[in-house]
Amino acid sequence: MRPALSLCAELWQLNRTWVYQGHGASFQPQTMLLDDSHERLYIGAKNSLFSLSLDRINAHPREVQWASTESQMENCLMKGREKTECANYIKVLQQYNHTHLLVCGTGAFNPLCAFVQVGHTGQVSPIFTKYNACCCCYPGGELYIGLYTDYWENDGALCRLNNQTYTRTERDDRQQLNEPKFVGSAVIPDNEDREDDKVYFFFTERELDPEGAHRAVYTRVGRVCANDQGGQRMLVNRWSSFLKTRLICSVSGPNGIDTHFDELEDVFVLRNKDEKNPEIFGLFSTTSAVFKGYAVCIYTMEDIRAAFNGPFAYRERPEHHWSLYEERIPYPRPGSCASKMTGGAFSSSKEFPDEVLRFVRSHPVMYRPVLPQHKRPVLLQTEPGHRRLTQVAVDRVQAQDGYYHVLYIGTDDSAVLKFITIYNKDTDTMEEVLLEELQVFKVPAPIREIIISPKRQQLYVGSEVGVAQVRLHQCDLYGSECADCCLARDPYCAWDGLTCSRYYPNGVYTKSRRFRRQDVRHGNAVQLCNGLQIDGEEWQRAEEKRVYGVESNSTLLECVPRSLQAKVLWFTQRDGDKHEIRGDERVILTPHGLLFLRLKSSDAGLYVCQTVEHGYVHTLLHVTLNVLSSNKVEYANHHINNQRDPAPSPGHNSRLWYKDFLQLIGYGDAQKVEEYCERVWCSDKKRKKSKRRYVPVERRGKGRGEESSNRAPRHTTDT
């Protein structure tokens, strides 16, 4: 899929992005935390914690150093680890209260946590506890994390830590967790009763086949009660409410065979005004060695809760398949919390009957999986090439025709892809539109984290080479025409009567509100911009060029549209009529233009490059092709070579060459030799210096090409 905009070096030239790279190779960011109240972005990195300004992250950074001690380094090296592994990598950043952060680092494989005072002082208060964190959330002073508790990473656990208790999943119980990879977690309330709040964990794990060998990777959502204290006689310091079920993200194929995306790469919880019902976005990849692809699926809390409230699964032996459990279920329902929702008969999970605890330990899996919204992915990338997708973040944007999810997808080569997805209820189909491809860092590196600030309309992107701040939109890049802005289909942008600018919903002040044009769902520029352009105006505003080619040689008439989603059409103008060029074995339509493999004298003439997008026709370019006779070119070359002197005076032969070439192409005014040379042969650097002295011949009139020469096109390449 091609983006409407592909921005590389232009991000820096247009002041759309700012990058902070710390102390170079020693920076190595690990995690980020956005703090709108203090207007800071906190970065956990190698041996340091950084505090950056949300206005401009590379202006006035602050740093708190926190390296591994000498004794920690020595112990780590004695265990056979490399020196780089023995540094203190800060992996966890959580807001503890208004004045302090909870910060946790690896501590040379001796993990430590500390409170860090935020604001202007940045002092560390050393209050420590040990663990190795992978994902976490921190509500109410308790830390919920997925971690491996041992040095060899054999014991994976979902834990809660606070000053008084330590609660975790069962040790060495493969029914609960089997080689888990922890991705994320979130506390989500079920109702108004805070004692009934649940913590959801998102992870992948292995499933066993009947022979006991590893068969597949499944993505799971696990759930515990936030107030779970474990049991009194059994499940002591263990979850008494842990349940899990499968998250399905698949595409139906021929013969009823589904293609499953089983490897969860990242998860994003999109909060809204209803805190009980956020939307869950999962970025998945395939585990197949043959087919590689990525998908984004959306899950509703209604469907997730329905799976946990549905039937349980069971299996008699670990190597058997899970089956539907149809026998009696004890009271209170296993997995429920000690709250008013269970009748208020239990003030704590320690009061639950042993029968309930015994059941939940032996039946942790729910029978029904969670299916995605619309029963399919909202985004598919089935031909990613060598590019891997690593992160997902989502912004909910109000446009003139409704709300849209804008997805920001991080890649392993420093890019962020900006998508919108549109569901058509009538046809039960999904349309995905790639709006932009942003090359955030100049050095290719995997994107590790993406944070959106809707308040500031900024994107904060982290990778191993640095942290970048990128504007969510720059509408003027789409152009000043109504059609260009409409065809972009960017919900952040609308045509305001003069140019493409930020769209503001009703009720937000804008002086050009009555001129606004926007159609994200259909991008119907023909209807939306009807009457705003005069018939034939596009033809007169098109850029004009003159190209010379030699008979029997190859020549390219270059024409690249602003939007790569547009279809390019070529026409030749003869005797006042336009004839479309279909292409053949000698003339090829390429993404870069019209390629003549072998020129004929009859190819000379006027060529027109047009684009069609959503029914809107746009004339980009008029090219006059002059075909030079090969005999004349050979004669001119022979004549020039014969005039060359072994020791010529500076500039003498070059001037003769210019004059002969001008005679060859029929350029009669010899006084304009220098002007022609500036246009044809001089370097870009020299051309810029002489720009004020000469007017380029190939651009005539103040048309679209001239107006847009100082504006980034909708498709640009890295220079």
CORBELUR-V700758 format. One record per helix or strand of 3 or more residues. SS is the DSSP state (a for helix, b for strand). FROM is the first residue (numbers start at 1). LEN is the number of residues. If there is no record, write none. Layout:
ss = <SS	SS>
from = <FROM	FROM>
len = <LEN	LEN>
This chain:
ss = <b	a	b	a	b	b	b	b	a	a	b	b	b	b	b	b	b	b	a	b	b	b	b	a	b	b	b	b	a	b	a	a	a	a	b	b	b	b	b	b	b	b	a	a	b	b	a	a	a	b	b	b	b	b	b	a	b	b	a	a	a	a	a>
from = <5	10	17	24	31	40	48	62	70	84	89	100	112	133	143	156	166	181	194	198	214	243	250	254	258	263	279	294	301	312	340	349	354	373	379	389	402	415	429	447	458	466	475	482	493	500	513	525	537	543	555	567	577	587	593	601	605	616	630	652	670	684	704>
len = <3	4	4	3	5	5	6	4	9	3	7	6	6	5	6	6	3	8	3	11	12	5	3	3	3	8	7	7	8	3	3	3	9	3	3	11	10	10	11	7	6	6	4	7	3	3	3	4	5	8	4	8	4	4	4	3	9	13	14	14	11	6	4>
